[in-house]
Amino acid sequence: MEEDRDALVEKIEDLLSRKQYAPLRDLLLPLEAADIAALCGELGEKVPLVFRLLPKELAAEVFVELDSDQQELLIQSFSNTELKEVLDELYLDDTVDIVEEMPANVVKRILRHSDPEMRKSINEILKYPDDSTGSIMTTEFVDLKETMTVEDALKRIRRTGPDKETINICYVIDEQRHLIGVLSIRTLLLAEEDDVIGDIMERNFICVQTLDDQESTARALSKYDFLALPVVDTETRLVGIVTVDDAMDVLQEEVTEDIEKMAAILPSDKPYLKTGVWETWKARTPWLLVLMLSATFTGIILTHFESALMSCAILTSFVPMLSGTGGNSGTQASTAVIRALSLGEVHFSDVLRVLWKEFRVALSCGVCLAAANFVKMLLVDRWLLQNPAVTPMVALVVCITLVGTVLCAKLVGCSLPLLAEKIGFDPAVMASPFISTIVDSISLLIYFQVASLILGV
């Protein structure tokens, strides 16, 4: 696939260099908008020339798929007429997304060439908080009255539908624009022409509010397999809809943000290759500093038990294995709980059930690992490698510590994300690096306490 794209880019550049615009247009027309946008990403400053070869509707679809840098380049190269033509073809929510990404001078130009109704709608959506449902909704939907007949409704859809983002679902409102029902186009087409909308509409419907979190709205769309969800204000007046394509964008952004937080990186909304070294440094250094300073507790514990290490030096060689196993165990538990929290499968009220489950899992895993490690230490370390310092008692100390470390790691790993959500933090922050640092300190304390009890060091 990558080779095909490279060959296509070379062909496009060749046609551009020879000014063979008609063959180039014929080459691009069969492609999907997303594929054309991907090709434009390889063409640099030649994008405006390629863009002007596309029909208006396809050009608008490609424009939405481009990244913000290429969109800005195109807007700067557009004449006022070209800019208005593109804006007229865009759906409102796509225009809002573009406005949010552009510099102030570009935004002013976009708003200046938008018609008054679109400009008003853009400003209304922009006033909602960034993470709210209102910020991702579109006001381009089909609304009907319950007193209409099916014939009247179909006439209205034919008249207004071409400018709407979706007509698969229509929304029934009263005189005060309160949402009172929903109706699928399938129901409309199968009904008799003289049937009344109020008699065939679905009165049991799911809707969201403008100030609801956009991630919860996106998950509701996924949960119920809807193509769109109606958005109402605090007085249940219909103000917009959220479509499935916008929900997918939200979920992708949220997943990316969670992954970055789990890796102890401050979230960024830029692609990896377009994020500068300075920005990457700023995103990673703060957490690295915090983790480095918190790791000093491990050093303090090692210093405190220095005499124990000197009297039984073989204990030192098993510290990395214990720390690594503890970190991995904690990461397993935290990742599972963070995912369950993000999907709404568990809540803080389930903390005791989660702890009980992870306790049993940890005990099973710990005993299994300890048994395997006991055999390994005696067969490999003592017999094959002929290390007499690895005695059965030393193996016992390491294995008991291993059980305790896995137990503590999994309990810490599952409880911290739940606690973070309860106090209002993002659970993803309580992930691998943070938990590993805590577990390292706990495992060392367990290790030396067990060693002092069994070996008397």
N, C-alpha and C positions, 0 to 999 in steps of 0.2 A: 504494500500500500504506500509506504514511504517512497519507494523507488518510482511508482507511478506518479506520485505528486511531484517529485523532482523533475521527472521527464515532462510533465505538463507545464511546470513553471518555465523550464527551458524553452518549450515550444511557444509559450505566451511571450516570453522576452524576445524570441526570434521574430515573431510576427509583429511585435511592437517596433523592433529595430528596423524592419522592412516596411513599416507603415501599412501592413496588410490588415486593416481594421475590419473589413467585412468577414474574412475567414475567422478572425479572432472572436467576433461577435457570435458567429455560428458555433464556434468551439465552446463558448461559455453558456449559451442558452440552455442546453440540455442538463446542465449541472444544478445541484441544489444550492440554495442561498448560503448555507453553512460551508459548503465545499468551496464556493467562490470566495467567501470571506477568508477561509484558510489559505487559499492561493494568494490573495491580496496581501496577506501577512508576509509573504516572501518577495513582494515586488517593490517595497519601499516607496520612493517618490513617484513611481509610475502608477500608483493606485488611482489618482483622479482621472487619468486618461482611460483606464480600463472601466472605471465606474460609469463614465459618460457613454459607454457603448451599450449599457444595459437598458432594457425597457423600464419605465417608471416603477411599476409594481415590484419587479424583481430587484431593482436598485434599492428600493426602500427596505426590502427583506434582507438584502446583503448588508446594508448600512447598520441595521440593528445587530447583526452578528459580528461586526468589526469591533476591535478593542478601542478604548477611548482615544489613544494616540492617533490611530488612523481616522477615526471619526473627526477629531479636531483638524487633522490635515485636510480632510475633504471639505469641512465647513469653511475653512480659511480659503480654499480654492474655488468654492461655489460663487456664482453670481447671485444676486438677490432673488432672481427668478428661479434659479436651480434650487436654492435653499428652500424656498416656499413650496416648490413641487415635491421635494422629498418630505418636508414636514406634513404636507397634506396627505401623503400616503402612509404615514406612520400612525400606529395606534397610540392613544394617549399615554398609556403606561410606559411604552418604549420611549416616547419623547421625554417623559419625566426622568427615566433612568439616564438618558443622555445629558439632560440639563444638570443632573446631580454630579456628573463626572467632569463637566467642562469648566474651564477657567471663566472668570467673571465677564471678560470682554466677549467671549463666544456665547455665553448665556444671554447677554443683552441682545446679541444679534438674532439668536433663535427666537426669543420672546418678541422682538420687534417684527419678525416676519411670520409670527403665528397669528391666526385670526383671533378676534376678541374672545370668542367662546372657549377656544383651546387655551388661550393665555389665562383666562379666569380659572379653568379647570386645573391647569398646571400649578398655579399659585395655591389653589385649595389643597391639592395633594401634598405639595412641598411643606405645608405648615404642620403636617403630622410628624410625630417623632420618627427618627430614622428606623427604629426596629418595630414600628407599629404596622398593623395590617393596612391602615389608611395610606401608608407610604408606598405600598406595592399594588394597590387596587387600581382599576380602570373604571371610568364613568361611562364607557361605551358598551351599553347593554340594551336589550329590548325589554321595555316595560309595557304591560297591558292592563286594562281595567277589567274588573270581574263582570261588568255588565255587557262587555263586548260579546258578539257571536264569534264563532270560529272563522267565519268568512271575513269579518272585520279584522280579526287578529292577523290572518294571513295577508290581508292587504297592507296592514301596518308593517309587518315583517318585510314584505317585498319592497316597501317604500323606504324604510329606515335601515334594513338589514345590511346593505353593502358597506355602511360606515361603522358597523359594530364589530367588536373583536370576536364575538361568538353569538350564534343564534340557536345553538343546540338547546339551551334552556332559556325560557322567558320568565319574567318576574311580574307577578300580579300585585298592583298597588291600589290603594284607595285614593280619595281626593286629596288627602294630606300627605301622600307618598309613603304611608305606612306599608310595609311588606306584609301581605296577607296570604300569599300562596306562590307556588312555582309550577311551571308547566313545561314539559318537554316538547320539542318539535314533533317527535314521534306520536305523542298523544294527540297533538293538533291535527296531524295529517290523517290519522285514523278515525277522527271524530266526524260527525255530520256537520255540514256547514251552518245549520241553524242552532247547533248546541251552544249553550252559554258558557263562557269561560269560568264563571264562578261555580258551575256544576261539575266541571271536569278537572279543575286544577287540584293540585296536591296541597292540602292545608297543613300537613305535618312536614315541616322542613327544618333544615339546619342552617343557621346563619352565624356570622361572626360580627364583632363590633370593631369600629375603626381603631380603637386604642388597644385592642388585643395584640399580644405578641405575634409578630409575623411568623415565627417558627412554629408556634402552636397552630396557627391557621394553615400553614403548609402541611403539617402532620395530619390535620383534620381532612384535608383534601386527599392525602394518601390513604388514610384510614378508611374513608367511605368511598374511595374510587370515583370521586366527582371530577367533572371537567372544569367546574367553576363553583365558587361559593359566594352567596350574596353578602354584602357588607352593609350593616346598618349603623346609625348613630345611637346615642343614648336614649332617644325617643322612638327607636325602631323604625325610623324613616330610611328607606333604601337610598344609599349614596353611591354605591359602586359594587363591583364584583372582583374577586381574585381568581385568576385563571391558572390552570395546572402548569403552564410553562413558567409563570412567575414563581409558583411554589417550588418547582424543581430548582430554579436559580437560588432561592432562599436556602433550601436544604443543602445544596452544594456549598454555599458560602459558610453555613453553620458547621458542616462537617469539616471543611478546611480549617476553620477557626479552632474547632475542638482538637484537631490533630496537631496544630501548631502549639496550642496551649499544653497538650499532653507531652510535647517534646521540649517544653520550657522555652518557647519562642513567642514573643509578642506578636499577635496576629497582624497580617498585612493583606491589603486587598489587591495587591499587584501580582502579576505572574512572576515566577521565580527568576527567569532570565531578564525581566525588565525591572527588577528591584536592584538598585545600586548597592555597591559594597558598603557605603556609609549607612544606608537604611538597614541593610542586613545586620551590620555591626550593632546598631542601636536596638534592633529587635532581639538579638541573642545575648548581648553582654549583661543586661540587668539581671536576668535569671541565673546566668552563669556565676555572677558575683554572689548572689544570694546563696546558691547551692555550694559555692566554694567556701563561703564563710560558715555555713551551717555544718559543713563537713569537718570543721575544726573540732567539733564534739567527739568525732571518732578518734582524732589525734590525742585529745585529752584523756580519753578512756585508755588508749594504748600506753600513754605515758604513765598513767596511774598503776597499770598492771605490768609495768616494765620488769619488775623483779620476778614476777611469775613467768614471764616469757624467757628470762635469762635462765631460770632453774629448769625449764622444760621447753627448750628452743623449738622442738618439733611442732609445738602448737601453732607457731607462726605460719607454717606452710599451709595450714588449712583455713586461715582467715579469708583469703580471696574466694575459696569455694563456698564458704558459709555466707559471705556477703552477696556473692552473685546469686546463689540460690534464693536467699531472702528477697533480693531485689526483684528477681523474676517472678517469685510467688506473689509478691505484693502487686506487681504490674498486672498479672493475670486477673486478680480479684478486682482491682480498681478499674481496669478496662471493661470488664463485664458489667460492673455496677454503673459506670459512667454511661455506657451504651443503654442500659436499662432505664436510667434516669432520663436520657434524652428522648427515648421512645415512650416515656410515660408508663413503663411497666412496673416501676417501684417508686415509692415516695418515702419521706423521712419516717412516716408512721410505720413503715415496714422494717425499720432498723433491726428489731429483735429477730425477725424471721430471717433477714439477710445474715446477721451475725451467727445465728444457729446453723444455717446452711453452710456458711464458709468455715465454721468451726469443725464440722464433720468432714468437709472436703479436705481441710488443712491437716486434720489428724490422719486421714487415710493417706494423703500424699506424703506427709512427713514420715510416717512409719515405713511406707514403701521405699522412700529415698534412703532412710536410715539403714534399712536392712541391706539394700544394694550397696550402700557405701561401706558398711561394716565388712561385708565379704570382699569388696574391692581393696580396702585398706590392708586386710590380713593377707590376701592372696597376691595382690600386685605390689603394694608398697613394702610389706614385710618379707614376703617369700620371694617373688620374682626380682624386685629391686634390692633385696637383701638389706633392708633398713631396720636394724634392731630397735631403734627408738620408737617405732610404731608398734606399741604393745597393745594387747587386747583392751587394757584399761584406757589407753589413749583413744583407741577406736570407739570405745563406749562413750567417752566424753564428747567426741566429735558428733557421734550419732544422736545422742540425747540433745545436744545443742541444735542439731539439724532439725529435729522434731519441733523444738521450742521456737526456732527461728521461722520455720514455715508457718507455724500456728500464729505467731505474732504478726508476721508479714501479711497474711491473708486477712486477719481481723483489722489491722490498720488500713490495708488497701481497700477494704469494702466499706469501712466506716467513715473515712475522711471525705470521700465524695458526697455521701449523704449529709454529713455535717456541713460541708461547704454549701450545699443547696439550701439547707435550713437557715443559714445566716446570710444568704443572699449572694454568695460567691458562685462563680462558674465551676461546677464539679470537675471540669476538664483540667483545671489548675492543679488539682490533687492527683496528679498522675505519676508516671514512672520516675522522673528524676527526684521529685520531692519525697515520694514514698521510700525510694532506695536509700536516701540520706538518713531518714528516720530509722529504717530497718537496720542499717549498718550499725548504728549506735546500740540498738536493742540487742542485736545478735552478739555483739562483742561483750556486752554486760552478761548475757546468759552464758556465753562461752567461758568466761573467766570465773563466774560463780560456780558453774558445774565443775570446772577444773579444780577449783580450790576444795570443793566437797569430796571429789573422788580421788584426785591425785595429791591433794594436800599442798599445792603450790602456792 
